[in-house]
Amino acid sequence: MSAEFYIVFDDPVWYEQNQPIVRKLIESLGTFTKNIGDEEYWLRGSEEGGDWAFGARIFMRQRDMLLEISSHPPSIVADIKKLSGLIAAHAKSHVVDDDGERMDCYSHSDNGHCHLE
């Protein structure tokens, strides 16, 4: 079952002005496999099994980022946490669900006690 989360920025203007930096951060992830234009990025888990073209997609939107996660292998979860941390080095942001609730499972500050499935 897929899930959708958002990376939202406390200062959306920073994100709007620095999208090229964010794109490079996504492309640096070990699970990054391809991008479609400047707006859609595919991640695929490095674990054995599964013939999916992607396990997660990241959509660069005007003021935030949409994370569509189809599978939750450890490599994708780790890379989303890594991306959260890389972004946090530049700007205050957090991961939220559709209701705006924080999703610390995908935050770089997750304490490891989160269950996703």
Protein Blocks (a to p, Z undefined) as FASTA:
>chain_A
ZZddddddfblmlmmmmmmmmmmmmmmpmklmbdehjlbccdddfbeehjbfbfbdcddd
fkbccdddfbfcfklmmmmmmmmmmmmmmoccddddfkopacfklgckbghiacfZZ
